[in-house]
Amino acid sequence: MFDFLDIRTLAFTNIILSFSLALGLMCYASTLTRFKIIFNVGFGILFFGGAGLLLSLRGKIDDFISIIIANELIIIGFILIYYGLHKLCQSSFDISKGLIVTLFIFIFIFIFILFLYYTYIDPSIKARIIIISYSISLICILCTHVLFTQKVKEYYLPTRILGIIFLFIAIIELIRSIVGSKISNELGFSDLSDIHVLVFCVSILHITSIGFCVVWIVNLKLQGELKALSELDYLTQINNRRSLECIAKKELSKAIRHKNPLSIIVCDIDHFKRINDQYGHQAGDDVLVNFSALIIKNLRDYDIVARYGGEEFLLLLPNTDIEEAIKVADKLRKIIKKNQFSISDNKTILVTASFGVTSNIESSNNWDIMVKVADNALYEAKRLGRNQVVR
């Protein structure tokens, strides 16, 4: 069926592709200190290339190296790739790490012992084909499971593509084991030329896909981090002013369309400069982090909080009228006043906050005007003595 394909050329292509792609991935990983796990994938592909090289030298070097070591390198390569993909894709596959390690050690030792037996004691090409095929198929199924249970929806396409390819390899290896079980030990590899040509073709697809999809996933991760940096406040890890205004305009448009109230609360930590002057800027940062966490903890899941300025926060409350917003602001004011904020050296301090509140129905359906009205109310709360809510 595959007579038009030369198995030696395919084997040589596989070796060159494995070495070049492995070195490329490892060089790529060296430029990304946070993604050193790519080295695992690169080393795995490198082991594939080494195994292919040793297998191609069959008859010219000792059988121990060209058969036993070569097939063990294939298994090590798959194990390294499995581990790399598991870490990179943040899989929700909950099988214990200890069980996986035990399984891989068992497969490694199992192949070593059986290949020794079927190479030197009872030579059998058929047995070796069945053993390695079943082993590769099992690991490929584990890799498929990892890729199909990954948690991040942004990685859906590359992980599904790679998962399908691993599943395809598992099926091909199972077919090879079935075909191999039907031959006699007197027959050689030439009698299995079709299935072996197919295995080499799939291997080339497999290696190329791993390199492409791993780089794809890493780039998606980097894009996500850049997006987060542009949308989140670096200190408190809540929305920054830029991202809030994008969200707010959408929420305001929705509120106008459905004729629902939308309220905003602007709050500011009282005498924040004194905290920095008395305890240091690190203490001030600690207060900001704890302050934002305390606000989020006491709001609804769909309410939106952003750091709007230095010590100023803006709260966006969908489906909330002005009276309800005032109650929310006063509840937060009381919680903040009672809370002890941890700072450096195991110290705690008390702080208060002032609040300005408005809604689209009371002020305007224009976002900039709403913010200005809430800001004016905040300044009035500070003028009146701080630690209070003004509308």
Helices and strands as residue ranges (DSSP letters): H 7-30, G 33-35, H 38-56, H 63-63, I 64-69, H 70-89, H 97-116, I 117-121, H 125-148, G 153-155, H 156-181, G 189-192, H 193-231, H 241-258, E 262-269, H 272-279, H 281-297, E 304-307, E 312-318, H 322-338, E 340-342, G 344-346, E 348-350, E 353-359, H 367-383, E 389-390
